[in-house]
Amino acid sequence: MTERIPVTVLTGYLGAGKTTLLNRILSEDHGRRYAVIVNEFGEIGIDSDLILNTDEELFEMNNGCICCTVRGDLIRTLHGLLQERGGGSRTFDAIIVETTGLADPGPVVQTFFVDLFLQARTALDSVTTVVDARHILPRLADSREAVEQIAFADQIVLNKTDLVSTVELRDIESRLNALNPLAPIHRAVRAQVALDKVLGRESFDLTRIVALEPGFPGASHGTMDHVHDEHCDHFAAADGHDHEHDSEISSLCLTLDRPVSRVELERWLTQLVARHGTDILRAKGIVDVEGGQRRLVFQSVHMLIEFDLQRPWAADEARHSRLVFIGRNLDRGALRSGLESCARPRQVQ
């Protein structure tokens, strides 16, 4: 079977610190070789002293990494990069795709699911969003792109934390958590975050929906390892908590203590993303399927959705379904009704 290359999508608003973090990844002595794709030539996002020849589409970096700047189609560029690697002319262990500061990361993420060649040869490791603590609050008020970048994140590097007060930092983290309760927040100054916290985490993988895991060790609010789960007081005990925010993007969390029909659930979710996929930016869930001994996991990005049966339910584990939606104009009542329409009575053992 062809080795799948992990891909990190690095995003963040203009000036957030993507370049600083990327340069750290390219220059640190971590033993890994990265290919870097920058999706717009006009905003290369890499310090010029790292680039040996800016006239080529593929660049050799001075630390042995490759940077190719996308001047056309992202899929075409990825195909060429992977084919060269397969042919032995290029060697690297992973790929980083850096979006422009004004980019919606959704189409970039979708690229890795709509192309069969990329599905077979790459594995999306994470969407990592860098946030400028000093300027993010006004950007949340005036920039749709800044909000979407946070909504899509699997993890957030909250950069420039030395430029805000402790009180402001708590408020910023509360706002970020309201937009995306799935993403852990790593505080940083000059993008100084341990790279093993943000690379090779498989946080986009269906096997690692850690924010929904029961009993996941929760850190304190405001710490770099805190992950919201159903044990966090941001979630209501019965059916989750709606994070209200003045932004058009919000998050909604649901739980259900009855098993569901897999056929009905897949039909409902598939129809839901087909009709409202432009508004539902991200969705994840762990589901208790009627008559099943394994957990059904799903993940959705815009119009795309995938399902996977994972590990068996443990004998002492409470079996219930947990779903999280992030998007615009989320109708909590309609979503709960849709989920309950798939429910079945729990059989008495």
C-alpha positions in Angstrom: 0.0 0.0 0.0 1.3 3.5 -0.9 2.6 5.5 2.1 0.2 8.3 2.9 2.0 11.7 3.5 0.7 13.8 6.4 -0.5 17.3 5.4 -0.8 20.3 7.7 -2.9 23.2 6.5 -1.5 26.3 8.1 -3.8 29.3 8.1 -4.4 32.6 10.0 -5.2 36.2 9.3 -2.7 38.7 7.9 0.0 39.4 10.4 -0.9 36.6 12.8 2.5 35.0 12.7 2.2 32.1 10.1 5.5 33.0 8.6 7.2 32.9 12.0 5.8 29.5 12.8 6.5 28.2 9.3 10.1 29.4 9.5 10.5 27.6 12.8 9.2 24.4 11.3 11.6 24.7 8.3 14.7 25.6 10.3 14.5 23.5 13.6 16.5 20.4 13.9 13.6 17.9 14.2 14.8 15.3 11.7 11.8 15.8 9.4 11.8 17.1 5.8 8.8 19.2 4.7 7.4 20.3 1.4 5.7 23.6 1.7 3.0 24.8 -0.6 2.0 28.5 -0.5 -1.2 29.0 -2.3 -0.6 32.5 -3.7 2.6 33.8 -5.2 1.8 37.3 -4.2 1.9 36.4 -0.5 4.7 33.8 -0.3 4.8 33.9 3.5 8.4 32.7 3.7 11.3 35.0 4.5 13.2 35.7 1.3 16.5 34.6 2.8 15.1 31.1 3.0 14.4 30.9 -0.8 17.2 30.2 -3.1 15.5 30.9 -6.4 12.2 32.7 -6.6 11.8 32.2 -10.3 11.0 28.5 -10.0 7.7 26.9 -9.0 9.6 24.4 -6.9 12.2 25.7 -4.5 14.9 24.0 -2.6 15.1 25.5 0.9 18.5 26.0 2.6 17.5 23.4 5.2 16.8 20.8 2.6 13.0 21.3 2.5 11.1 22.1 -0.7 8.8 25.1 -1.2 6.5 25.2 -4.2 4.4 28.2 -4.7 1.0 27.5 -6.3 0.5 29.7 -9.3 -2.3 27.6 -10.8 -4.2 24.7 -9.5 -3.5 23.2 -6.0 -4.4 19.7 -7.1 -2.0 19.9 -10.1 0.8 21.2 -7.8 0.2 18.4 -5.3 0.1 15.8 -8.0 3.5 16.9 -9.4 5.0 17.1 -6.0 3.9 13.6 -5.0 4.9 12.1 -8.3 8.4 13.6 -8.0 8.7 12.2 -4.6 7.5 8.8 -5.8 10.0 9.0 -8.6 12.8 9.7 -6.2 13.7 13.2 -7.4 12.3 14.8 -4.2 12.4 13.5 -0.7 10.2 14.8 2.2 8.3 13.4 5.1 5.3 15.7 5.2 3.6 18.6 3.5 2.5 22.0 4.8 0.0 24.1 2.9 0.1 27.7 3.9 -3.0 29.7 2.9 -3.0 33.4 2.3 -4.0 35.6 5.2 -7.4 36.4 3.5 -8.2 32.8 2.6 -11.1 30.6 3.5 -9.4 27.3 4.3 -12.5 25.3 3.4 -11.6 24.8 -0.3 -8.1 23.8 0.6 -9.3 21.2 3.0 -11.8 19.8 0.5 -9.0 19.3 -2.0 -7.7 16.3 -0.1 -11.1 14.6 -0.2 -12.3 15.2 -3.7 -9.3 13.9 -5.6 -8.7 10.1 -5.6 -5.0 10.4 -6.1 -4.6 12.6 -3.1 -7.0 10.5 -1.0 -4.7 7.5 -1.6 -1.4 9.3 -1.0 -2.1 12.0 1.6 -3.6 12.2 5.1 -4.8 15.5 6.4 -3.1 15.8 9.8 -4.6 19.1 11.0 -5.9 22.6 10.1 -3.7 24.8 12.4 -4.8 28.4 12.7 -2.4 31.1 14.0 -4.2 33.9 15.8 -2.9 37.4 16.6 -3.9 38.0 20.3 -3.4 41.7 19.9 -5.7 42.2 17.0 -8.1 39.3 16.8 -11.1 40.8 18.6 -11.6 43.6 16.0 -10.9 41.1 13.2 -13.7 38.9 14.5 -16.0 41.9 14.2 -15.0 43.0 10.6 -13.5 40.0 8.9 -15.5 36.9 7.7 -12.2 35.2 6.8 -10.7 35.5 10.3 -13.8 33.9 11.7 -13.8 31.1 9.2 -10.2 30.4 9.8 -10.9 29.8 13.5 -14.0 27.8 12.8 -12.1 25.4 10.6 -9.2 24.9 13.0 -8.3 21.6 14.6 -6.0 23.6 16.9 -5.2 27.2 17.5 -1.8 28.8 18.1 -2.7 32.0 20.0 0.3 34.1 19.2 1.6 37.5 20.6 0.1 36.8 24.0 2.7 39.1 25.5 1.0 42.1 23.9 -2.3 41.7 25.9 -3.2 41.6 29.5 -4.2 38.5 31.5 -7.8 39.7 31.5 -7.8 40.4 27.8 -6.3 36.9 27.1 -9.1 35.2 29.0 -11.7 37.1 27.0 -9.9 36.2 23.7 -9.8 32.6 24.6 -13.5 32.6 25.6 -14.4 34.1 22.2 -12.3 31.6 20.4 -13.8 28.7 22.4 -17.3 30.1 21.6 -16.5 29.9 17.9 -14.8 26.5 18.0 -15.1 24.4 21.1 -13.3 21.5 19.3 -9.9 23.2 19.0 -7.3 23.3 21.8 -5.5 26.6 22.2 -1.7 26.8 22.5 -0.5 30.1 23.8 2.6 31.5 22.2 5.0 34.4 21.9 6.8 34.7 18.6 5.2 31.4 17.6 7.3 29.6 20.2 5.1 26.6 20.6 6.4 23.0 20.9 6.2 21.6 17.4 5.1 18.2 18.7 2.0 20.1 19.9 1.0 21.1 16.4 2.6 18.6 14.0 1.9 14.9 13.7 -1.2 15.1 15.9 -3.7 13.4 13.6 -6.2 15.8 14.9 -8.2 15.9 11.7 -8.2 12.1 11.6 -11.5 10.4 12.4 -9.6 8.3 14.9 -8.6 11.3 17.0 -11.8 13.3 17.8 -10.4 13.9 21.2 -12.6 16.8 22.0 -15.6 14.4 22.1 -13.9 11.6 24.0 -15.5 10.7 27.4 -13.2 11.1 30.3 -10.6 13.0 28.2 -8.2 14.7 30.7 -9.3 18.3 30.7 -6.8 21.0 31.5 -7.9 24.3 33.2 -9.5 27.0 31.1 -7.0 29.3 29.6 -4.2 26.7 29.6 -2.6 25.6 26.4 -3.8 22.0 26.8 -7.4 22.7 27.6 -9.9 20.9 25.3 -13.7 21.4 25.6 -15.6 18.2 26.1 -18.9 17.1 27.6 -17.4 17.4 31.1 -16.5 21.0 30.6 -19.0 23.5 32.1 -19.4 25.1 28.7 -21.7 22.2 27.8 -25.1 21.6 29.3 -25.7 18.2 30.8 -28.7 17.2 28.8 -28.1 18.1 25.2 -25.1 20.4 24.9 -24.7 24.1 25.0 -25.2 26.7 22.3 -22.3 29.0 22.2 -23.9 32.4 21.5 -21.7 35.0 19.9 -22.2 38.2 18.0 -20.5 36.7 15.0 -22.5 35.0 12.3 -20.6 31.8 13.0 -21.3 29.8 16.2 -21.0 26.3 17.5 -23.7 24.0 18.7 -23.3 20.7 20.7 -25.9 17.9 21.0 -26.0 14.7 23.0 -28.5 11.8 22.8 -28.8 8.9 25.3 -30.6 6.6 22.9 -29.1 4.6 20.1 -29.7 5.7 16.5 -30.4 3.9 13.3 -27.2 4.1 11.2 -29.2 4.1 7.9 -31.4 7.0 9.2 -28.5 8.9 10.6 -26.4 8.7 7.4 -29.4 9.7 5.4 -30.2 12.7 7.6 -26.6 13.9 7.8 -26.0 13.5 4.1 -29.2 15.4 3.2 -28.2 18.1 5.8 -24.8 18.8 4.4 -26.2 18.7 0.8 -28.8 21.4 1.7 -26.8 23.4 4.2 -23.2 22.5 3.6 -22.2 26.1 2.8 -23.4 27.1 6.2 -22.2 24.1 8.2 -18.4 24.6 8.1 -17.4 21.7 10.3 -19.2 18.9 12.1 -17.9 15.9 14.1 -19.6 13.2 16.1 -19.3 9.9 17.9 -22.5 7.9 17.6 -24.1 5.0 19.4 -25.6 2.8 16.6 -28.6 0.6 17.3 -27.4 -3.1 17.6 -23.8 -2.1 17.1 -20.8 -2.9 19.3 -18.5 -0.3 17.8 -18.7 3.5 17.8 -19.6 5.2 14.6 -17.6 8.4 13.9 -18.4 11.0 11.3 -16.8 14.2 10.2 -18.0 16.8 7.8 -16.3 19.7 5.9 -18.8 21.9 4.0 -20.5 19.6 1.5 -18.3 16.5 2.3 -19.1 13.9 4.9 -17.5 10.6 5.8 -18.3 7.9 8.3 -16.2 5.2 10.0 -16.7 2.5 12.5 -14.1 2.6 15.2 -13.2 0.9 18.4 -15.8 -1.2 20.3 -17.7 0.4 23.2 -16.1 -0.5 26.5 -18.2 -2.6 28.9 -18.2 0.2 31.5 -18.6 3.0 29.1 -21.7 5.2 28.9 -23.1 4.8 25.4 -24.5 8.0 24.1 -24.1 10.1 20.9 -22.2 13.4 20.9 -22.3 15.8 17.9 -20.7 19.2 17.4 -21.7 21.6 14.6 -19.8 24.8 13.7 -21.3 27.2 11.1 -23.7 30.0 10.3 -27.4 30.2 11.0 -27.4 26.9 12.9 -31.0 26.0 13.8 -30.7 24.1 17.1 -34.3 23.0 17.1 -34.1 21.6 13.6 -30.8 19.8 14.3 -32.1 18.3 17.5 -35.3 17.2 15.8 -33.3 15.6 13.0 -31.1 13.7 15.4 -34.0 12.5 17.4 -35.8 11.3 14.3 -33.0 8.8 14.0 -33.3 7.5 17.5 -34.4 4.1 18.6 -35.5 2.8 22.0 -32.6 1.3 24.0 -33.0 -2.4 24.4 -33.1 -3.7 28.0 -30.2 -6.1 28.5 
